[in-house]
């Protein structure tokens, strides 16, 4: 038994309900509300060796992934396997992206086709690899084993028609009614987030394209400040509401709960991550000359700094405004380079600095209170000397955050979306992601070892609903990139040299052909990849073969135990018949022996069968003769 299985079993013995043999300890709930958390302590010796090994290693080997699975469980193992596979696959788009940037320029149709094909190959190959890893780790099908949720509130108890046991359930109709609340939630999220993003987008366009007054170079960052402060706050509120809504849907088991919550979180992240680029690509460029004259409403944002009205006056005629084709490229560079660096700092560096700062502040407050006198003794003051170091370590790790692997998966899926949807804008996007993900793999390992409590090693056989998100983004990318190539060809100003001359039928035709080519390619690639053999599949076939062979040998062994039929009728003697009758009367004969004792010998059976055949032959001959006469 590997360490992750041992820790998982211990955790389940502690937290499972008493009705299934557990202790029923649920932190922060009910009678256990004073229990903060349950977690295993870090193995610091292993963590140091792990980080040191990864810092000098270019790629992760299958043995490295097995080691992660053995230590942290299959769910985290699948995340690292996915990130490693994604990183390896990025080498190909990074190579032809660099060549496209150097020789083909921006919005290359060749790059768009190759990138869409790469997305299909990657998603289909990951499905294949996911299946192979599940077989390798012996967890194939564990997602169908439903782990009960402690937060489930049953509405009634029914008798299971199969087992006859009492089972707590929740009516499916009532849950469906609650699930329908997702519709107004999605609409509200789109309106709220969309309004904020669109407003900041309009202010940014007004300041950068129209405003000509003082402090323009500083005011242009105003929308960024508004988004940086307001968007995380609004997203946090909506995420909390999405969690409450998923809790209200009252799922019995963990997997459907995680799937429902993931879908809601994906919608929020899709809006916040991609909407600014969509606005620039499909609103600003095609209709910018028509919309800009109405942006005077945003003059309030810069009115205190303007010297006169002329500096805030938008052009009255569409012909007086010129579209900035480089705007979209700058936006793509920001989201795929700058934002990735900022996200890395917010994920790894800032939490560490913040935690160290809090520790220093507490130490200073404690020292100041001791000098003033009357300070209350800390909990550590009553520790037994021989346990002092251990308890200090426990308190230190208890103050750490709880690791959620879905946060890191969400980050990778959002990054993949930028590549699948918008990399045709700037072909060096995969190069940036290739460098980022090499660092990300090691940063996540450090984060788990240093900044987080040791995760509970849960089993899994997939990355869950995020796989559906990857497939969705790959499909949407085939539509988006074809539209971008059509809109921004001819050096980014449209197919005819003027965005106003873009034909709607041409755009729709490009999207139509691109989507259908994508669907055809996905079918062909999925069929081809399904034929690829792998060690996991070979192992599965070997196990099935050995099982069939074992069953066959057992069946053959049973046939050898059946008593043989008498070969000659003359071997049946009076003494043998008396012995058989005696054994039958004493009930010592086997069922097979009693059956065959009631039968005739095989020679007599053959004679009777031959007689039946001979009697049937004349009838057949007569029928054939009648047919010939006819």
C-alpha positions in Angstrom: 0.0 0.0 0.0 1.4 3.4 -1.1 1.5 6.3 1.3 -1.3 8.2 -0.4 -3.7 5.3 0.0 -2.7 4.9 3.7 -3.4 8.6 4.4 -6.7 8.6 2.5 -7.9 5.5 4.4 -7.0 7.1 7.7 -8.7 10.4 6.7 -11.9 8.5 5.7 -11.9 6.5 8.9 -11.8 9.8 10.8 -14.4 11.7 8.8 -16.8 9.1 7.5 -20.2 8.8 9.3 -20.5 6.3 12.1 -23.1 4.4 10.1 -20.4 3.3 7.6 -17.7 2.6 10.3 -16.1 6.0 10.5 -15.6 8.3 13.5 -17.9 11.0 12.1 -15.6 13.9 12.8 -16.5 16.8 10.5 -14.3 19.9 11.1 -16.2 23.2 11.7 -19.6 21.4 11.6 -22.0 20.4 14.3 -20.5 19.1 17.5 -17.1 19.4 15.9 -17.2 23.1 15.2 -14.1 23.7 17.3 -12.0 21.3 15.1 -10.3 23.6 12.6 -9.0 21.0 10.1 -7.7 17.5 9.6 -4.5 17.1 7.6 -1.3 15.1 7.5 2.0 16.8 8.3 4.5 17.5 5.5 7.4 15.2 5.0 10.0 18.0 4.8 12.9 15.7 4.0 11.0 14.4 0.9 9.9 17.9 0.0 13.4 19.2 -0.1 14.6 16.3 -2.2 11.6 16.7 -4.5 12.2 20.5 -5.1 15.9 20.0 -5.6 15.4 17.2 -8.1 12.8 19.2 -10.1 14.9 22.3 -10.2 17.6 20.5 -12.2 15.3 18.4 -14.4 13.9 19.5 -17.8 11.0 17.0 -18.1 9.1 14.8 -15.7 9.4 11.1 -16.3 6.6 8.5 -15.8 8.4 7.5 -12.6 8.2 11.1 -11.3 4.4 11.1 -11.9 4.1 7.8 -10.1 6.0 9.3 -7.2 3.6 12.3 -7.1 0.6 9.9 -7.2 2.1 7.8 -4.4 2.6 10.8 -2.2 -0.2 13.2 -3.0 -2.9 11.0 -4.6 -4.3 10.5 -8.1 -6.2 13.8 -8.3 -3.0 15.9 -7.9 -1.1 13.3 -10.0 -3.5 13.9 -12.9 -3.0 17.7 -12.6 0.8 17.4 -12.9 0.5 14.8 -15.6 -1.8 17.1 -17.6 0.5 20.1 -17.1 3.5 18.0 -18.1 1.7 16.8 -21.2 0.5 20.3 -22.1 4.0 21.6 -21.7 5.5 18.9 -24.0 2.8 19.5 -26.6 3.5 23.3 -26.5 6.9 22.6 -28.2 5.1 22.1 -31.6 3.0 25.3 -31.7 5.9 27.3 -30.2 8.1 26.1 -33.1 5.7 26.9 -35.9 4.4 30.0 -34.1 7.9 31.4 -34.1 8.3 30.6 -37.8 4.9 32.2 -38.5 5.9 35.3 -36.6 9.2 35.5 -38.5 8.0 34.7 -42.0 4.2 34.8 -42.3 3.3 37.7 -40.1 0.2 38.2 -37.9 -3.3 36.7 -38.6 -1.8 33.9 -40.8 -4.4 31.5 -42.1 -1.7 28.7 -42.2 -0.9 29.3 -38.5 -4.6 29.3 -37.7 -5.2 25.9 -39.4 -2.1 24.3 -37.8 -3.1 25.7 -34.4 -6.6 24.4 -34.6 -5.3 20.9 -35.6 -2.9 21.0 -32.7 -5.8 21.7 -30.3 -7.7 18.7 -31.6 -4.6 16.5 -31.4 -3.8 17.6 -27.9 -7.3 17.2 -26.4 -7.8 13.8 -28.0 -4.4 12.6 -27.0 -4.9 13.7 -23.4 -8.1 11.7 -23.3 -6.1 8.7 -24.5 -3.3 9.4 -21.9 -5.8 10.0 -19.2 -7.3 6.5 -19.8 -3.8 5.1 -19.8 -2.8 6.7 -16.5 -6.0 5.5 -14.9 -5.1 1.9 -15.9 -1.5 2.4 -14.8 -2.5 3.7 -11.4 -5.4 1.2 -11.0 -8.1 3.8 -10.6 -10.1 3.2 -13.9 -13.7 3.8 -13.1 -13.3 5.3 -9.6 -15.2 8.4 -10.6 -18.3 6.2 -10.8 -17.8 5.2 -7.2 -19.8 8.0 -5.6 -18.3 9.4 -2.4 -21.1 10.8 -0.1 -21.1 14.5 0.8 -21.3 15.3 4.5 -23.3 18.5 3.6 -26.1 16.5 1.8 -29.5 17.1 3.4 -31.9 14.3 2.6 -35.6 15.1 2.1 -36.9 11.6 2.5 -35.9 7.9 3.0 -36.9 5.3 0.5 -36.4 1.5 0.3 -33.9 0.4 -2.3 -35.8 -2.1 -4.5 -32.6 -4.1 -5.1 -31.0 -4.3 -1.7 -34.1 -3.6 0.5 -32.1 -1.1 2.5 -33.3 2.4 3.6 -31.7 5.1 1.5 -31.7 8.8 2.1 -32.6 10.7 -1.1 -33.5 14.1 -2.5 -36.3 14.4 -5.2 -34.9 14.8 -8.7 -37.7 17.2 -9.7 -36.9 19.5 -6.8 -33.2 19.5 -7.6 -34.0 20.3 -11.2 -36.1 23.3 -10.1 -33.1 24.5 -8.1 -30.7 23.9 -11.0 -32.9 26.1 -13.1 -31.6 29.0 -11.0 -28.4 28.7 -12.9 -30.1 30.5 -15.8 -30.8 33.8 -14.0 -27.4 33.5 -12.3 -25.6 33.2 -15.6 -27.6 36.1 -17.1 -26.8 38.2 -14.0 -23.1 37.3 -14.1 -22.9 38.2 -17.8 -24.6 41.5 -17.2 -22.6 42.5 -14.2 -19.2 41.4 -15.4 -20.0 42.5 -18.9 -21.1 46.0 -17.8 -17.9 46.5 -15.8 -15.6 45.2 -18.5 -17.4 47.1 -21.2 -17.4 50.4 -19.2 -13.7 50.1 -18.5 -13.1 49.2 -22.1 -15.0 52.3 -23.3 -13.1 54.6 -20.9 -9.8 53.1 -22.1 -10.7 53.7 -25.8 -11.9 57.2 -25.0 -8.7 58.2 -23.2 -6.3 56.5 -25.6 -8.0 57.4 -28.9 -9.9 60.6 -28.2 -8.7 62.5 -25.2 -5.8 64.9 -26.0 -5.5 66.8 -22.7 -2.8 66.7 -20.0 -1.9 63.6 -18.0 -3.0 61.3 -20.8 -0.1 59.0 -20.3 -1.2 58.5 -16.7 -4.9 58.5 -17.2 -4.7 55.7 -19.7 -4.0 53.4 -16.8 -7.3 54.4 -15.1 -9.4 51.5 -16.6 -6.7 49.0 -15.6 -6.8 50.3 -12.0 -10.6 50.0 -12.0 -10.5 46.5 -13.4 -7.7 45.4 -11.1 -9.6 46.5 -8.0 -13.2 46.0 -9.0 -13.2 42.9 -11.1 -11.6 40.5 -8.5 -14.1 41.9 -5.9 -17.1 41.3 -8.1 -15.8 37.9 -9.3 -15.2 36.9 -5.7 -18.8 37.8 -4.8 -20.2 35.9 -7.8 -18.0 32.9 -7.0 -19.3 32.8 -3.4 -22.8 33.0 -4.8 -22.1 30.2 -7.2 -20.8 28.0 -4.4 -23.9 28.8 -2.3 -26.1 28.0 -5.3 -24.4 24.7 -5.8 -24.8 23.9 -2.1 -28.5 24.7 -2.5 -28.8 22.2 -5.3 -28.0 19.6 -2.6 -26.0 16.8 -4.3 -25.6 13.5 -2.6 -22.1 12.8 -3.8 -18.9 14.7 -4.5 -18.5 14.2 -8.2 -21.8 15.8 -9.4 -21.2 18.7 -6.9 -17.7 19.4 -8.3 -19.0 19.2 -11.8 -21.8 21.7 -11.2 -19.5 24.1 -9.4 -16.8 23.8 -12.0 -19.3 24.8 -14.8 -20.4 27.9 -12.9 -16.8 28.9 -12.2 -15.8 28.3 -15.8 -18.5 30.7 -17.0 -17.2 33.4 -14.7 -13.6 32.9 -15.8 -14.6 32.8 -19.4 -16.2 36.2 -19.2 -13.5 37.9 -17.1 -10.6 36.4 -19.1 -11.8 36.6 -22.7 -14.4 39.3 -22.9 -11.9 42.3 -23.3 -10.3 40.6 -26.3 -13.7 39.8 -27.8 -14.8 43.4 -27.4 -11.7 44.6 -29.2 -11.8 42.1 -32.0 -15.5 42.0 -32.8 -16.8 45.4 -31.6 -14.0 47.9 -31.7 -12.5 46.9 -35.1 -15.7 46.3 -37.2 -17.8 49.1 -35.6 -15.3 51.4 -33.9 -15.9 54.2 -36.3 -19.6 54.0 -35.6 -19.3 53.7 -31.8 -16.5 56.2 -31.0 -18.7 59.3 -31.7 -20.9 58.2 -28.8 -18.1 57.8 -26.3 -18.5 61.4 -25.1 -20.3 59.9 -22.1 -17.0 58.8 -20.7 -15.6 62.3 -20.6 -16.6 62.5 -17.0 -13.7 60.3 -16.2 -11.2 62.9 -17.4 -13.1 66.1 -17.0 -11.2 67.3 -13.9 -7.9 67.1 -15.8 -9.0 68.5 -19.2 -8.3 72.2 -20.0 -11.2 72.6 -22.4 -14.0 70.8 -24.1 -12.1 70.4 -27.3 -9.7 68.0 -25.7 -12.6 65.6 -24.8 -14.6 66.0 -28.1 -15.2 62.8 -30.0 -15.1 63.0 -33.8 -18.6 63.6 -35.1 -18.1 61.7 -38.4 -17.0 58.1 -38.7 -14.5 59.1 -41.4 -12.7 61.3 -38.9 -11.7 58.3 -36.7 -9.0 55.7 -37.7 -9.0 52.2 -36.3 -5.8 51.2 -34.5 -5.0 47.7 -35.7 -2.1 47.3 -33.2 -4.5 47.6 -30.3 -5.6 43.9 -30.4 -2.0 42.7 -30.6 -1.0 44.7 -27.6 -4.0 43.3 -25.7 -3.0 39.8 -26.6 0.6 40.4 -25.5 -0.7 41.7 -22.1 -2.9 38.7 -21.4 -0.4 36.1 -22.5 2.8 37.6 -21.1 2.3 40.4 -18.6 -0.8 38.8 -17.0 1.0 35.5 -16.6 3.9 37.1 -14.8 1.5 39.0 -12.5 -0.5 35.8 -11.8 2.7 34.0 -10.9 3.7 36.7 -8.5 0.2 36.8 -6.9 0.1 33.0 -6.7 3.6 32.2 -5.2 5.5 35.3 -4.2 2.8 37.5 -2.6 1.3 34.8 -0.3 4.7 33.9 1.0 5.7 37.6 1.6 2.3 38.2 3.2 2.6 35.2 5.5 6.1 36.2 6.6 4.9 39.8 7.1 2.1 38.6 9.4 4.5 36.5 11.4 6.8 39.5 11.9 3.9 41.7 12.9 2.7 39.1 15.5 6.2 38.8 16.9 6.5 42.6 17.2 3.0 42.8 18.8 3.9 40.1 21.2 7.2 41.7 22.2 5.6 45.1 22.7 2.9 43.5 24.9 5.5 41.7 27.0 7.3 45.0 27.6 4.0 46.6 28.6 3.1 43.7 30.9 -0.2 41.9 31.4 0.0 39.9 28.2 -2.1 36.7 28.1 0.0 33.5 28.0 0.0 31.9 24.5 -1.1 28.3 24.0 2.5 27.3 23.4 3.4 28.3 26.9 1.7 25.3 28.4 3.3 22.8 26.0 5.3 19.9 27.4 9.0 20.5 26.7 9.4 17.2 24.8 6.4 18.1 22.6 7.1 21.8 22.1 8.9 21.5 18.8 6.3 19.1 17.4 3.3 21.2 18.4 5.0 24.4 17.0 5.3 22.6 13.7 1.6 21.5 13.9 0.4 25.1 14.6 2.6 26.5 11.8 1.2 24.1 9.2 -2.4 24.5 10.5 -2.1 28.3 9.7 -1.4 27.5 6.0 -4.1 27.6 3.3 -5.8 24.4 2.0 -4.7 23.4 -1.4 -7.4 23.1 -4.1 -6.1 21.4 -7.3 -9.1 22.8 -9.3 -7.7 26.3 -8.9 -4.5 25.3 -10.7 -6.5 23.3 -13.3 -8.7 26.4 -13.9 -5.5 28.4 -14.5 -4.2 26.0 -17.1 -7.6 25.8 -18.9 -7.9 29.6 -19.1 -4.3 29.8 -20.5 -5.2 27.1 -23.0 -8.2 29.2 -24.0 -6.0 32.1 -24.9 -3.9 29.8 -27.2 -6.9 28.1 -28.8 -8.9 31.4 -29.3 -6.5 34.2 -29.9 -3.0 33.0 -30.6 -3.4 33.9 -34.3 -3.3 37.5 -33.2 0.3 37.1 -31.9 1.9 33.8 -33.0 4.5 34.0 -30.1 1.7 33.1 -27.6 2.8 29.4 -27.4 6.4 30.4 -26.9 5.4 32.5 -23.9 3.3 29.7 -22.5 6.1 27.2 -23.0 8.4 29.2 -20.8 5.7 30.0 -18.3 4.6 26.4 -17.8 8.1 25.1 -17.2 8.3 27.6 -14.3 4.7 26.9 -13.3 5.3 23.1 -12.8 8.1 23.8 -10.3 6.3 26.8 -8.7 3.2 24.6 -8.0 5.5 22.0 -6.4 7.0 24.6 -4.2 3.6 26.0 -3.4 2.3 22.7 -2.2 5.4 22.0 -0.1 5.8 25.5 1.5 2.6 27.5 1.2 -0.2 24.9 1.6 -1.2 22.2 4.1 -0.4 18.8 2.9 -3.3 17.8 0.6 -5.6 14.9 1.3 -4.7 12.3 -1.3 -8.0 11.7 -3.2 -8.5 9.2 -6.0 -9.5 10.2 -9.5 -9.4 8.8 -13.0 -9.8 12.1 -14.9 -9.3 15.9 -14.6 -13.1 16.1 -14.3 -15.3 18.7 -16.0 -12.2 20.7 -17.1 -11.8 18.2 -19.9 -15.2 19.3 -21.3 -14.0 22.9 -21.0 -10.9 22.1 -23.1 -13.0 20.5 -25.8 -15.4 23.4 -25.8 -12.6 25.9 -26.2 -11.0 23.9 -29.0 -14.3 24.0 -30.9 -14.8 27.7 -30.2 -11.2 28.4 -31.3 -12.0 27.0 -34.8 -14.7 29.6 -35.1 -12.8 32.5 -33.5 -9.6 32.1 -35.4 -11.3 31.9 -38.7 -13.2 35.1 -37.9 -10.0 36.8 -36.8 -8.2 35.8 -39.9 -11.0 37.2 -42.1 -11.4 40.4 -40.1 -7.8 41.2 -39.7 -6.2 40.0 -42.9 -4.4 42.5 -45.1 -2.2 43.8 -42.3 -5.0 43.9 -39.7 -7.4 46.3 -41.5 -9.8 43.9 -43.2 -9.9 41.9 -46.4 -10.6 45.0 -48.5 -8.3 47.4 -46.7 -11.1 49.0 -44.7 -13.0 47.4 -41.8 -16.2 49.1 -42.9 -16.1 47.0 -46.1 -16.2 43.6 -44.3 -18.9 41.5 -45.7 -21.2 39.6 -43.3 -21.7 36.7 -45.7 -17.9 36.3 -46.1 -17.4 36.2 -42.3 -20.2 33.6 -41.9 -18.9 31.5 -44.7 -15.4 31.5 -43.2 -16.8 30.4 -39.8 -19.0 27.7 -41.4 -16.2 26.0 -43.3 -13.8 26.3 -40.4 -16.2 24.7 -37.9 -17.0 21.8 -40.2 -13.4 21.2 -41.1 -12.7 21.1 -37.3 -15.5 18.6 -36.7 -14.2 16.3 -39.5 -10.6 16.6 -38.2 -11.7 15.8 -34.7 -13.5 12.7 -35.8 -10.5 11.5 -37.9 -7.9 12.3 -35.2 -10.0 10.7 -32.4 -10.3 7.5 -34.6 -6.6 7.4 -35.3 -5.5 8.0 -31.7 -7.9 5.3 -30.4 -5.8 2.8 -32.4 -2.6 3.8 -30.6 -1.4 1.1 -28.2 0.1 1.9 -24.9 1.7 0.1 -21.9 -1.5 0.7 -19.9 -3.7 -0.8 -22.5 -1.3 -3.8 -22.9 -1.4 -4.3 -19.1 -5.2 -4.2 -19.2 -5.4 -6.7 -22.0 -2.9 -9.0 -20.2 -4.9 -8.9 -17.0 -8.1 -9.7 -19.0 -6.3 -12.6 -20.8 -5.0 -14.0 -17.5 -8.4 -13.8 -15.9 -10.0 -15.6 -18.8 -7.3 -18.2 -18.7 -7.8 -18.7 -15.0 -11.6 -19.1 -15.4 -11.0 -21.6 -18.3 -8.5 -23.6 -16.2 -11.0 -23.7 -13.3 -13.8 -24.8 -15.6 -11.6 -27.5 -17.1 -10.6 -28.7 -13.7 -14.2 -29.1 -12.8 -14.9 -31.2 -15.9 -12.1 -33.6 -14.9 -13.9 -34.3 -11.7 -17.0 -35.6 -13.5 -17.0 -39.4 -13.5 -16.5 -40.9 -17.0 -19.2 -42.8 -18.8 -19.0 -46.6 -19.0 -17.1 -47.5 -22.2 -18.6 -51.0 -22.5 -22.0 -52.3 -21.4 -20.3 -55.6 -20.2 -18.4 -53.7 -17.4 -21.7 -53.2 -15.5 -21.8 -56.1 -13.0 -24.2 -57.1 -10.2 -21.8 -56.0 -7.5 -21.2 -52.5 -9.2 -25.0 -52.0 -9.5 -25.5 -52.9 -5.8 -22.7 -50.6 -4.7 -24.2 -47.7 -6.7 -27.7 -48.3 -5.3 -26.2 -48.5 -1.8 -24.3 -45.1 -2.2 -27.4 -43.5 -3.6 -29.5 -44.7 -0.7 -26.9 -43.3 1.7 -26.9 -39.9 -0.1 -23.1 -40.2 -0.6 -23.2 -40.0 -4.4 -22.5 -36.7 -6.1 -25.2 -35.0 -8.3 -23.2 -36.0 -11.4 -23.1 -39.6 -10.3 -26.9 -39.7 -9.6 -27.6 -38.1 -13.0 -25.5 -40.6 -15.0 -26.8 -43.6 -13.1 -30.2 -42.8 -14.5 -28.8 -42.8 -18.1 -28.1 -45.6 -20.5 -24.6 -46.3 -21.8 -23.3 -44.2 -24.6 -23.4 -47.2 -27.0 -27.1 -47.6 -26.4 -27.6 -43.9 -26.9 -25.7 -44.0 -30.1 -27.8 -46.9 -31.4 -31.1 -45.1 -30.6 -29.8 -41.9 -32.3 -28.8 -44.0 -35.4 -32.3 -45.5 -35.5 -33.9 -42.0 -35.5 -31.6 -40.9 -38.4 -32.4 -44.0 -40.4 -36.1 -43.5 -40.0 -35.8 -39.9 -41.0 -33.8 -40.6 -44.2 -36.6 -42.4 -46.2 -38.9 -39.4 -45.6 -36.2 -37.0 -46.9 -35.7 -39.2 -50.0 -39.4 -39.2 -50.8 -39.5 -35.4 -50.5 -36.5 -35.0 -52.8 -38.1 -37.4 -55.3 -41.3 -35.4 -55.4 -39.4 -32.2 -56.0 -37.6 -33.8 -59.0 -40.9 -34.9 -60.4 -42.3 -31.4 -60.1 
